[in-house]
Amino acid sequence: MGKQLLLFLQLDGKNIKRKWRSLPLLFLFPVLFTLLSAILIAFLIHPQEKNRITVGLIDHDDTPETEGIVRLFAQSEEMNSLFRIKEMSESEAEQLMEQGEISAYIILPKDFTANLYEGKSAVLPVIGNPNKQMESHLIYEIVESIARHIRSSQANILTIHHFASELGKNEEKLQDLLFQQFTDFVFYTLSSGQVIHEKTANNEATSSPMNYFSIGGLFIIYTSWLWLVYLYLYREIDEPLVQRMRLYGVTKLSFLLSRMIWSLFIAISWTGILFIPLHLLLDFELGMIDFLKIFVIYFLHGLLFLCCICIIEIVFSQEKVQLFLQLITFVVISLFSGAIIPAIYFPIWLQELASYSFSYEAFYWVREIVFYGRKFVSFLCLLCMTIGGNIILFGISSWKERLQS
Amino acid sequence: MISIIKSRWILWKKHWLANSLFLFLPVVATIITMTLFTNIQEDSKVPIAIVKKEDSPMADSLYEAAADLPYIRLFNLSEKEALIKLERHELDSVFVIDSGFAEKIKSGARNRLITGYSNHGSFAYTPIKEMLVSYVQTLTAQAKTYYTVDQMAGGKWTWEEVTEKISDIQTEQQLLETTFHLNSIAGNATNEERNRNLWEIWGYFMFISIFFLFDWQIKEKKTAILSRYAMMKYSYQQYVFFHTAVYTFMFVSICLLSAAMFHMLYEEKITFSLLWSMVMYTITLSLAASILSAVYRSVYVYYWTVLLISGVYLITSGVIIPTDGIVSAYPVISLVHPVYPLVQEKYFHPLVILFLGLFLVTQRKQKYF
């Protein structure tokens, strides 16, 4: 077995040397892929100024109060960061919507203020653009939250109105009082931010999402390198040759093992190359011994991941089925690690499920070392999983071997 | 034509399991993914801690209000514990109800009643802060109302009477309502309630299915087989052409099956424009797969390329990361990426023309070996 493995290792090494030109492509692809995702996410988080969503506002009522409401919209924090509000007439709004210039418009109907004061049903319609549904719904959510503020002010104003009329104030004075109360409440709502005292709780280096996602991104890139290099080393061997090799006692496992070792070696060295600039850029305080620990964790994770990939290749004979299942495995293992979405946002049942996976365990310890400077790392769990995974791999392969011969 | 279908059938029977797995993948995998998606989305909750530094009915009611929010998993911890957990990213954000909360509200003060802690990774901090602020605001507004009434009437009514009146008005009177509907003039109203995610996911699996099943062109191009085409009544070009047609027809029937399934399961409205765009999507991809598989000689390298392309396809299709912003900024993307005409139900599809042209050109260039 050892001799065969050595032979295949040499063979694969030669193979890599021969095809070395495509290796940089393999190196670059996951990196570019991650960059592409990062660009898309940046677009999502920071919408460009020129595509700030425009919202139309149509004021049919035209009273001092509705102007207050317009101001309430214009100064709302959520509204401001994402949207631009423009006052316009209804026909203008219709036209702009057809041209796709505005995502929605809000109508302040006639007698809106009067209805508000009298406690009659006042309705604030939002009309969305069917071609921009997501934005329309978002705008509606915000209008609804502003309406909630207005509703609570309205109840208070109506209460004041009730008690004032019980005191027997005359109509004109009441109207004045209501208007004054209304503007009061508008300003009161606008300054609601004072209720909360905001603090940030962290030291910059450990909790910026940039750091988290670059360490997570590296972890995912490493995992995809493992898989890609493993696939890259695939060689088509036709059935007669396999038969002949079997006669010499060569098992399929020995050339799979050689592929595993090569992909581990290449992926880990590439990760090292990428880790050094990242380390300098993000400025973590890591000693030599920490690097060693991270290396061991990466190694064990890689070994386990390749075990899964190998098992799939042994069990299923059709290449496209193998690849598809490997793809699913890759996606599931990457998701479970918590490197893409932090595991705390998963539902509880998924969190529990994920915590049994080796990738979760591995990334947990990487995080502990890099972010919290943990000195003690328990490799026991990962080590047990690695041994278990290898036993399963050997078992399945010898079972399959016996089945074929 | 019949002989082609017959021979195909014989070939299919050999690997019927793998083949039918991929053929029905768009239907089966979409349903599985949708079920997982909705389950995860429903159960996903943001972990938040609220620290109660005082035990008053008002602080309790604020806590209860937060606990009622659907997207929050609420923890009641001590301040120290909560802050440690926040720093270790085990909580999204922490809110502290400071001592003297109820006292301050009743006396009409409203500044700095609660303290909110966030860190750079807090995704949900702002919306939850807004909600808590608006809740506290209703409490302080009640106090404000009480003081206004008190000023007018000079102590004629008590705190309880005023707040009771406010809640009466809130439940009895018709207060401001909002309504939402989509404009029916702009755009076609048919895709009003389309489940966009469903079609994006279906599009992805259709992509995998079509490209993986088009490997026949590579498998049947092996040198051992090539010499036999000379004995056939069809030329190699005709052989490839007919097979592409047969496969495309097969995928179109999968389209109809998927439409029927999704109509039953998710109550998707089946309209002509939907079916048309589904069929166009399928034809586009079939042509693309036929062109791509004509280039390769090794099946494995072909699968490999397909996987890489499918990765880029997936990221840019808007399933994982919503791409609305970038697409409206650069509408070119919706011309290049086949999933956008599918989702937007466009009748015309520039990619079809492109691939059809390419297909015909490569067909003529295919050498007769």
Interface residues (C-beta under 8 A of the other chain):
Chain A: F29 F33 L36 S37 L40 I41 F43 L44 P47 Q48 K50 N51 E77 E78 E94 M97 E98 G100 L116 G119 K120 S121 A122 V123 L124 P125 V126 I127 G128 N129 P130 N131 K132 Q133 M134 E135 S136 H137 Y140 V143 E144 S145 A147 R148 H149 I150 R151 S152 S153 Q154 A155 N156 L158 T159 I160 H162 F163 A164 L167 Q181 F185 Y188 T189 S192 G193 Q194 V195 I196 H197 E198 K199 T200 A201 N202 N203 T206 S207 S208 P209 Y212 L231 Y234 E236 Q318 E319 K320 V321 L323 F324 L327 P342 I344 Y345 F346 P347 I348 W349 L350 Y372
Chain B: H15 A18 L21 F22 N39 I40 E42 D43 S44 K45 V46 P47 R73 L83 L86 E87 R88 H89 E90 L91 D92 V94 R110 N111 R112 L113 I114 T115 G116 Y117 S118 N119 H120 G121 F123 T126 K129 E130 L132 V133 S134 V136 Q137 T138 T140 A141 Q142 K144 T145 T148 V149 M152 A153 K156 W157 V162 K165 I166 I169 Q170 Q173 Q174 L175 L176 E177 T178 T179 F180 H181 L182 N183 S184 I185 A186 G187 N188 A189 N191 E192 R196 I208 F212 D215 S298 V299 Y300 Y303 W304 L307 L308 G311 V312 I315 T316 I320 I321 P322 T323 D324 G325 I326 S328 A329
